[in-house]
Amino acid sequence: MQKKYFKFLILTCIIILVYGIGNYFPLEIIKPNYPETDILNKSEYYRFIVSIISAFITFCAVLVALFKDDLREYWKRPRLILSEPSQITIEGFDDNETEITNRALVANKYISRIEIQNIGNISSINTELLIEKLEFKAKDSTIIQEIECYGKSLPWNGSESTTMVLPAGVKRLIDIVFISVPEKISKPDSSTVTSPSKIMIGGITNHIDKNNGTWFATFGLYSQNHSLVTFKVEIEWSGIWKSRLAEFKSQYQIKLV
């Protein structure tokens, strides 16, 4: 950082020096003295053009020598983009259910993901995703409720880590929404009650009584060597659980906005 400021100081001094020379140096001394009626011949003309080009190349060489590393860093950088994967919402199954069985598989959760890709030419360092803002609007209501967010980073798919080095040209998925299956809870009197499905967005569990409505979530993608990328997701759910994805899609929609 100090080296960068030192180069900037040198360039500033050069600019001030050139400005001073241009304003206070008696340039008339170096002005060629020849009759205005004289005409440059062909060789003199080309020599004049070559001297201008040489001066420009020398100036560029000085700039490159001073700011070579900075110019290289400008062209070498990560570029993070977000998109919806080909299947944004998938089913989750109980590990025991996935073993060989004669029963048809039924989902025990639904997961919605987002795809993050680095289309730059170097890796993005310490890349992490966290929720910035979450709001809910119940169906047939105009009141938007803001849900408190605590800024917890989300784990990357296939990893327990919340930060990742994302190499150039690589895509990664990260889960942003979980919807759990209704659960049967035993009561002290041996009876059971069914707990409704719960939705978790960006690591924030919904504690609103009714799930029927629309959520508006704002996420922030952070990286040590990339500027902040924000995106919004709109989630609409009737609050109804279906055991197969084909049926559940009629009750649940998610999209980037």
Buried (B, 14 or more C-beta within 10 A) or exposed (E): EEEEEEBEEEBEEEEEEEEEEEEEEEEEEEEEEEEEEEEEEEEEEEEEEEEEEEEEEEEEEEEEEBBEEEEEEEEEBBBBBBEBEEEBBBBBEEEEEEEEEEEEEEBBBBBBBBBBBBEBEBBBBBBBBBBBBBEBBBEEEEEEEEBEBEEEBBBBEEEEEBBBBBEBEBEBBBBBBBBBBEEEEEEEEEEEEEEEBBBBBBBBEBEBEEBBBBBBBBBBBBBEBBEEBEBEBEBBBBBBBBEEBEEBEEBBBBEEE
